[in-house]
Amino acid sequence: MIMILKKQTLPLLLGFMITFSMNVNSQNNNRMMELRDSITINTTIADVSDWFENLETNFVRWNVRHKEFKYLTGGKEVGDKVYFAQCVEGVWYKVKAVITEKQMDDTLFNLTVKSTTGLGVITFRAEKQPDGSVLFTHIESFGARRSFFGNFVNWLFFKAFFPKQANWELIKQDMQEDDRNLKRILEKSDL
């Protein structure tokens, strides 16, 4: 009797977990890991926007670790695809991504790309400050949304298949270096 109950309970339990997992995914955009770095740059929103509009030439000069950048679909708008590659301490990151958000006005620049795997999101955000400078924020989020299945996918990708690429400290250091380099480039007006 107990064995029959267990056989009947298991599908119900799995069904409940799947349903709960779907609800968590639809209501919560939390990712496994979010890295964030901010830096004040004495420049304008327009200069930040112009710099990012020319990533096909600016990406490689941004950091010696940056190796390649391409607009895969030819455009630079939401829905267009990009490719970039960089090698950080011997670890290669080759990413195809879709531009999911692009916004610019007098006080804000925001560019977000999401990897085609769905496991990475990068946002570059510049906000005009009262003193005329720009607060530049660089955010990189990794992993599937937190849920039963999301946690399994995260473990599979970041612990089992790609542990070298999931070195969060290395990625954070690279982000900070990128941000310092961007500050140096934009403050020199070396556009």
PyMOL commands that set and color helices and strands:
alter all, ss='L'
color gray80, all
select helices_A, chain A and resi 2-27+45-53+55-62+148-161+168-187
alter helices_A, ss='H'
color red, helices_A
select strands_A, chain A and resi 33-41+66-71+81-88+91-104+108-115+120-128+134-142
alter strands_A, ss='S'
color yellow, strands_A
deselect
rebuild
show_as cartoon
